[in-house]
C-alpha cells in the first residue's frame, strides 16, 4: 500500500539537499541526502542514507492548486506563495523515515506545513518526531 504526505513551503524556501544536510547535521539526525538535488525541480526518487541504509522516497513537486481541494482549511497557508512537495512510499520503513525526516527538517527550520493524507490532518514537528520514534522502536 502506498502512503503519502504533502509538504507545503513558501516559494522562497531553500530546496537543495545541501541545505537539508546542513540542518540534519546541526540537529544530529541520522540522515544524509545525496548532493546536488533541488526539490524544486526534481521529481522521482530522492536518494538518502538513513540510519546507515541507502534508500529513496518518491517525490513530486506540485502546484498548490493541484492539492488545494484535498487539504483542510489552514490560515497559515498562502495559496499564492506555496510550493507543495509530495512524498510517497510503500512498505519499507526507511522510505517513510526519509519522508518524515525531510518534513521535520522543513517544519523545524522553515515553518513548513505537513499534511498526512492517510490521517487526514496536519502534523507539527513534535508529531513528526513521535512518528519517527515509533518507527525506530524495536519490534
Secondary structure as a PSIPRED ss2 file (coil, helix, strand):
# PSIPRED VFORMAT (PSIPRED V4.0)

   1 X C   1.000  0.000  0.000
   2 X C   1.000  0.000  0.000
   3 X E   0.000  0.000  1.000
   4 X E   0.000  0.000  1.000
   5 X E   0.000  0.000  1.000
   6 X E   0.000  0.000  1.000
   7 X E   0.000  0.000  1.000
   8 X E   0.000  0.000  1.000
   9 X E   0.000  0.000  1.000
  10 X E   0.000  0.000  1.000
  11 X C   1.000  0.000  0.000
  12 X C   1.000  0.000  0.000
  13 X C   1.000  0.000  0.000
  14 X C   1.000  0.000  0.000
  15 X C   1.000  0.000  0.000
  16 X E   0.000  0.000  1.000
  17 X H   0.000  1.000  0.000
  18 X H   0.000  1.000  0.000
  19 X H   0.000  1.000  0.000
  20 X H   0.000  1.000  0.000
  21 X H   0.000  1.000  0.000
  22 X H   0.000  1.000  0.000
  23 X H   0.000  1.000  0.000
  24 X H   0.000  1.000  0.000
  25 X H   0.000  1.000  0.000
  26 X H   0.000  1.000  0.000
  27 X C   1.000  0.000  0.000
  28 X C   1.000  0.000  0.000
  29 X C   1.000  0.000  0.000
  30 X C   1.000  0.000  0.000
  31 X E   0.000  0.000  1.000
  32 X E   0.000  0.000  1.000
  33 X E   0.000  0.000  1.000
  34 X C   1.000  0.000  0.000
  35 X C   1.000  0.000  0.000
  36 X C   1.000  0.000  0.000
  37 X C   1.000  0.000  0.000
  38 X E   0.000  0.000  1.000
  39 X C   1.000  0.000  0.000
  40 X C   1.000  0.000  0.000
  41 X C   1.000  0.000  0.000
  42 X C   1.000  0.000  0.000
  43 X C   1.000  0.000  0.000
  44 X E   0.000  0.000  1.000
  45 X E   0.000  0.000  1.000
  46 X E   0.000  0.000  1.000
  47 X E   0.000  0.000  1.000
  48 X E   0.000  0.000  1.000
  49 X E   0.000  0.000  1.000
  50 X E   0.000  0.000  1.000
  51 X C   1.000  0.000  0.000
  52 X C   1.000  0.000  0.000
  53 X E   0.000  0.000  1.000
  54 X E   0.000  0.000  1.000
  55 X E   0.000  0.000  1.000
  56 X E   0.000  0.000  1.000
  57 X E   0.000  0.000  1.000
  58 X E   0.000  0.000  1.000
  59 X E   0.000  0.000  1.000
  60 X E   0.000  0.000  1.000
  61 X E   0.000  0.000  1.000
  62 X E   0.000  0.000  1.000
  63 X E   0.000  0.000  1.000
  64 X H   0.000  1.000  0.000
  65 X H   0.000  1.000  0.000
  66 X H   0.000  1.000  0.000
  67 X H   0.000  1.000  0.000
  68 X H   0.000  1.000  0.000
  69 X H   0.000  1.000  0.000
  70 X H   0.000  1.000  0.000
  71 X C   1.000  0.000  0.000
  72 X C   1.000  0.000  0.000
  73 X C   1.000  0.000  0.000
  74 X C   1.000  0.000  0.000
  75 X C   1.000  0.000  0.000
  76 X C   1.000  0.000  0.000
  77 X C   1.000  0.000  0.000
  78 X C   1.000  0.000  0.000
  79 X H   0.000  1.000  0.000
  80 X H   0.000  1.000  0.000
  81 X H   0.000  1.000  0.000
  82 X E   0.000  0.000  1.000
  83 X E   0.000  0.000  1.000
  84 X E   0.000  0.000  1.000
  85 X E   0.000  0.000  1.000
  86 X E   0.000  0.000  1.000
  87 X E   0.000  0.000  1.000
  88 X E   0.000  0.000  1.000
  89 X E   0.000  0.000  1.000
  90 X C   1.000  0.000  0.000
  91 X C   1.000  0.000  0.000
  92 X C   1.000  0.000  0.000
  93 X H   0.000  1.000  0.000
  94 X H   0.000  1.000  0.000
  95 X H   0.000  1.000  0.000
  96 X H   0.000  1.000  0.000
  97 X H   0.000  1.000  0.000
  98 X H   0.000  1.000  0.000
  99 X H   0.000  1.000  0.000
 100 X H   0.000  1.000  0.000
 101 X H   0.000  1.000  0.000
 102 X H   0.000  1.000  0.000
 103 X H   0.000  1.000  0.000
 104 X H   0.000  1.000  0.000
 105 X H   0.000  1.000  0.000
 106 X H   0.000  1.000  0.000
 107 X H   0.000  1.000  0.000
 108 X H   0.000  1.000  0.000
 109 X H   0.000  1.000  0.000
 110 X H   0.000  1.000  0.000
 111 X C   1.000  0.000  0.000
 112 X C   1.000  0.000  0.000
 113 X E   0.000  0.000  1.000
 114 X E   0.000  0.000  1.000
 115 X E   0.000  0.000  1.000
 116 X E   0.000  0.000  1.000
 117 X C   1.000  0.000  0.000
 118 X C   1.000  0.000  0.000
 119 X C   1.000  0.000  0.000
 120 X C   1.000  0.000  0.000
 121 X E   0.000  0.000  1.000
 122 X E   0.000  0.000  1.000
 123 X E   0.000  0.000  1.000
 124 X C   1.000  0.000  0.000
 125 X H   0.000  1.000  0.000
 126 X H   0.000  1.000  0.000
 127 X H   0.000  1.000  0.000
 128 X H   0.000  1.000  0.000
 129 X H   0.000  1.000  0.000
 130 X H   0.000  1.000  0.000
 131 X H   0.000  1.000  0.000
 132 X H   0.000  1.000  0.000
 133 X H   0.000  1.000  0.000
 134 X H   0.000  1.000  0.000
 135 X H   0.000  1.000  0.000
 136 X H   0.000  1.000  0.000
 137 X C   1.000  0.000  0.000
 138 X C   1.000  0.000  0.000
 139 X C   1.000  0.000  0.000
